[in-house]
Amino acid sequence: MRSNYWQSWYGITTFGESHGKAVGVVLDDVIPGIRFPLTAIQDAVNRRKSAGKPGATSRHEADTVEVLSGVFEGKTTGTPICLLVQNTDAHPRDYQSLEEIFRPGHGDFSWFSKFKIFDHRGGGRASGRETLARVAAASLADSFLGAVSFHFATLRIGSYASSYQDAYTPNPLHWPDADTLPDVLQYLEELQSQGNSVGGIIQCVISGVPAGLGDPVFEKLEANLAKAVLSIGSIKGIEFGDGFALGALHGSQANDQMDDGGFLSNHNGGILGGISTGEKIVFRCVIKPTPSIGIPQRTANRQGDAVSIQINGRHDTCIIPRIIPVIEAMCKLVLADAIAHQRLISGESATLAQLRESIDKIDEDILMALYRRMQISAHIGALKAATGAPIFDGTREEMLFASLHEKARLLNLSPTTVEAIWHAILWESKAHQ
């Protein structure tokens, strides 16, 4: 499974570890001739940096974006774009004492259970530093999104709660209440001095999203947004519109009624039936406390022995200031993909390059499905060999082709062509058995 690949308006593959040499991203299927927005990409990456933000780590990275390929004379060439950011302030020695120990709240134990190895140097790919590549990649979608805009507000940091306001004094925490901001900043300083950390809740409001985005039933817009947001480390939950509060309402209260002017409310957060309504998309997500804390904790090592641990090094007391640009980036990727797909199915005019990009993505889906089919065929072959079952099953093959002929006719495809394709697939599958 290509778990480091995100297929959106363009495909992105991120790479690199927190305390390795670099982190970066490869962007596939980018339309040629687009003005490459390097300045905007660098600005977005800089917004994600922690330096000078409340409760931030003391790690100071330059985060200078290097373009290794795919751009010539300021424009995309249509070939893969590789963006690289060197790790210039990595301190892997800070983690040497943790080589055999599973840190509480981290992915160490679960990653070791899956891969039988884990990168103890700040978590490797499980570190929040990998999100830098997402932010860099998403900036290329800005021109495509048009009037879509994002507004964030922090509704909670630990024991402090705020009320959402449309206008407030800008600050790195996106804290809406100017009156309580000094108290929150002092609260973070106290936690930092104690070696502790804290989580919070962020609200995102996306304006300018056209109606009609999203596809039933497994590609619903909120489902894709939820997956994108929950793929970010430290985010443990998400709700849309009134969210869990809807469970206490009657239908007469929760329904977004309409009149000749449009919707009278937005309890469902701008998405109904999995498709955008044209109202503001509203969701909230909860961010857990940074698990690396300088307070003694109980854990276990690779041998299963109980040990005590106190994590030193440089860590964020509160991850909220840095995670907001990442949430925005993931939403941009989802919305760009939804807008591109909607343009195709609505019959809007598209350039030859855009149509070719769409067909390239379909071809890639076919190849991935074929690859997975071959993997399953190999398992079937092994199972047949172990049980003495015959490789060829004529009855099953006859049923398969009868079904394929029927489906081909329903889809207005040539049954003869479909049969020829499947003969080739079956021949290849048998070669893997």
N, C-alpha and C positions, 0 to 999 in steps of 0.2 A: 504494500500500500504506500502511495506517495504522500506520506503524512506531512512532509515539509513543502508540499506544493499546494498552491491555492489557485483553482481555475476560476477566473473572473473575466472581466472585460478583456484582460490579457492574463496569461498565466504567469504566476510568480513562484519562484523557488528560492527560499531563504536558506542561508547557511552561516556557519560560524558559531563559536562558543564565547561565553562571557570573558574567560581569561585565556583564550587562544590568541592567534595572531591578528584575526580580523573577523568582522561580521559583514554580511552583504546579501545581495539579492540578484537573481537573474530574471529578467522580464522577457517572456516569449510573446510572439504574435503581435508586436506593437506595429501599428500602421506606419509605413514609411512617410517621410516628408513632414512629420510633425515637429514644430519648434520644441526642442527639449528644454524643459523648465528647470535647469540646474539650480538657479537662484532660489526658486520656490521650494525645491526639494531640500536644499540646505537650510532654509528658514524653518521648514517643518521639522527637520531633524534637530535643529537648535532648540525648538520649543519643547521637545521631548527631554532635553538635557536637564540634569538635576542641579547643576551648579547654581548656587544663590537662592534656591527655593527652600521654603520652610520644611524642616525635617528631612533634608536631603542627605544622601551619602557624601562623604568627602572625596569620593573618586571623581577626578576631573579629566574627562576625555575631550580631545579636540573635536572629534566626530566630524572630521572633514570628509565629504563625499567625493570619491574618485570614480570617474567614468572610465571603465576599462574597454568597453566595446559597444557597438551598436549606435553610436552617435558620430556624425561627421559634419563639420562646419555648423554646429549648433542644431542639427536636425537628425531625427531618427532615420536609420537606413533600412529598417525592416528586418534586420538581423537581431539576434538576442542581445539585449542590453545588460551589461554586468556592472553593478554599482558596488563599491567596496569602501568600508570604513575601517581603518586600522585601529587596533586596541593599543593605545600609547601609554595608558596608566594602569595596566593590569598588574596585580600583585598575587600571582598564584601561590607564592610561598605562605601567604596568610592562611591558606587552607590545608597546608601540609599535615597538620595534626588531625585533620578530619578524614584522611584517606580511607580509613577502615570503619568510619562511624556514620550512621544514618542520622542526619539532622532532623529534629522534629519539625513538622509542618512543611518540609520540602519534598521534592520528588525523588530523593535519593533511594529510599526503600522500594518504591513502586517501579522506578526505572531499573533498579538492580534486579527486581523480580522478573521483569520482562526481558531485559537485554543481557543479564548476568554481568553487567559492568555499568558504572556510573561515573560521571566526571565530577569529582569532589571540588574542583576549582570554581567555586561559586555556582555550581549547578549546571555548567556547560550550556546546552541548548534549553534547559529548563529555566535559565536565568531570564530576567526581564530585559536583559540587554539585546536578546534576539529581536525584540519588537522594533528596534531601530530600523531594521530592514523593511518591516511592514510600512512604517511611516514614510520611508523614502519611496517605496513603490507606489503608494497610494497618491502621492502628489502629482503623478502624471495624469491622473483622472480629473483633475480640477477643471480643466477647460471643457471636458466632456459633460460635467455635471451641471453646467450653466448656472441657474439661479438657486440651486440647492445650497442652503447654509446651515450651520450648526451653532447651537447655543448650549453651553454646559453650566450647571450649577451644582455645587456640593451641598447636599441636604443634611449630611451627618458626617462628623469626624469623632469617633469614640462616643463620649458622653455628651457632646455638643450637637444639638440639632438646629437647623436653620429653616426658615420659611422661604419658599421659592419666590423670587421677584424677577421681573423682566429686566429691570435696570438696577445696577449696583456698581459700586466702585471696583474697577478691575483690580484683581490681585492674583498671585500665582496659585492660590488654593481654589479659585472660583467660588469663594465664599460669599453668599448673597447679602449677609447682614453686616453692614459696616460697623454697627455698634458693638457686635460681639467678636469681630475679627481680632482685636488685640488679645482677647481672652483665649481664643483658639491658638494663636501663635505662641502665647506663653505656655499653654497646655502642651504643645508639641515640643517646646524647648525642655520642659520638665521631663517628658517621656524620653527624650534623647539623652538627657543627662543620667537617667536611670538605666539606660541600655535597653529600653523597651520600645514597642511599636504599637500602632493603632490602625484600624481599618476605617471604612466609611461607606457612604452611599452617594452616588453621582446620578444626576438626572440629565438626560440628553433630549433636546428638542430640535428636530430637523424640519426646517421650513423649505418651501419651494418644491416639494416632491409632487410630481404630477399624479393624477389619479390613474389607476390601471396597472401599476407595477406589481409584479409577483405572479406566481402561477400555481394553481391547484394541482395536486393536493400536497405533494412532498416538496414543492419549491415555493411554499408560501413566503411572503416577504418577511413576516416576523420570525419565521423559522430560520431563514437564512441569516437575518440580522442577529438572531440569538446565537446561532452557531459561531458566527464571526466574532461576536463579543465574548462569548464563553471560551473561545480558543485563546484568549489573552490570559496569561498566568495571573493569579491573584483574584480574578473575578469568579465568584461562586454562585451568582444568581442574577436573574433579570426578570423584569415585569414590564408589560406594555400598558399604556393608558392608566386606568385606575388600578390595574394589576390585581393583587390579592384582595384588595378592598371590594372588588366586584362580587366576591363570594358572600358578602353581607347584604347585597342590594337585591331589589326586585327588578324584574324585567322592565317595569315602567320607569324605573330610575336609571337603569344601566343602558338602555337603548339610546343610540344617537339618532334622535328624530330629525326630520327635515321639513323645510318649507320651501317656498319659491326662491328663497335666498341661499339655500344650501343647508348644511348641518347646523343644528341648534346646540350641539354639545360635542365633546370629543372624549367620551369615557373609554373608548376602545383604542385610543392612541393613534388614530389616523390610518388604521388597517382593519378591514372587515372582510371576512371570507378569505383571508390570506393575501388580499390585494389592496393597495393603497387607495385611499378615498380622496386624496387631494388636500386633506386637513394636515396639520402638523403631526409628524410622527413623534410620539413621546414614549420614552422608556427610562427606567431606572435600573441601575446595577449596583450590586454590593461588592465591595473590595475587602478582602480579608487583610488582617495585619501582616506586615512583612515578617516572615517566619524567622529570619536571622536576628536574634536578640542576644544581648550581652548579659543574660540572666541564667543562672544554672538551671538545667533541665535534665530530665531522665530520658534515656533512649537506649538503643542497642547497637552493637557493632555487627560486622559481616558474619562473625562466628556465632552470633546469637546471644552474646554475653551482655548483661545489663551494665550500662556505664552512665556516667554523668558528663554533661557537656555544657560549655559556656562559649558561645560563638563570638570571636573577635573579628576584626576587619572593618570594612566600610559599608554601611547599609543604610537604606532609607528608613526613617522613623515612620513616615507616611508616604505611600506610593501614589497618592491621588494626583499631585501636580504633574507627574510624569506619565500617568496612565491615560489621561484625557486625550492627548494627541494620538495615542494608539487606538482608542475607541473610535475616534473620528476617522482614522485611516481605514479601519476595518469596515466601517459603515460606508465609506466612499467606494471601496471595492465592490461591496454588495450592490449598492445603488447603481454604479456604473454598469455592472453586468445586467441588472434588471432593465435599465433604460435601453441598453443596446438590444436586448432581446425583444423588448416591446416595440422598438422601431421596426424590427424585422416582421413581427407577426401583424402589425397594424398597416403594413404596406407602405410605410414611409420610404421615400427615395433614399437609396444608399449608393455610395461610390463603389466602384469595382474592388477597391482595396478593402472596404468594409465587408463586402459580401465574401471575398476570398478569406478574410479573417474568420468569418463565421463558419465557413465550410472547413477551414483548417481545424477549428475547435471540434467540429463533429468528427472529422477524421481521427483526431487524437482520442476522442471518446471511444471510437470503434476499436482503435488499437489497444487501449487500456482494457476494454471488455474482452478482446481476443486474448490478451496476456493473462487475464484472470481465468479465462476459460481453460487455457493450457495448463495453468497451475492445478485447477480442479481435475483435469484429465489425467495429469500425472498421479494425483492421489487415487483416482479411480483405478488406474493401471496397477498401482502398488497393492490396492485392496483386492483386485481380481487375482493378482499373482499369489497373494497370501492365502486366498480362499479356493484357488483352483478354478475360478469362474472363467468362461471363455471370453476372449477379447472382443470378438464380433457378436453382436446381438441383432440378427436380421429383423426380428419382429419389431424391436424398438426403433430401428432405423426406418422401417416402413411407416410406422406411426408418426415419426418425426417429419418425414417428407410430406405426408398427407396433411399434417397440421400447417407446415410451412406454405404449401400450395394454397390452402384456404386463407391464411393470413395475407399472403401476397395479393390474392384477388381482392380482398377487402381494402387493401392499401393502394390498389390500382398499380401494382408492380407486376412485372413479368414473372410468372411461376418458374419458367425455364431458367431465367437469369438467377433467381433466388436459389434454385436447386443447384446450379453450377457453383455458386458461391459456397453453399453449405457442403458440397462434396469436397471442395478444397479445404474448408475448415475441419471437416471430419478426418480427412487424410492427414492433416497436420496434427490433429489431436491424437490420432492413433500412433503417430510417430513419437509422441511424448509418453505413451503408455507402455 
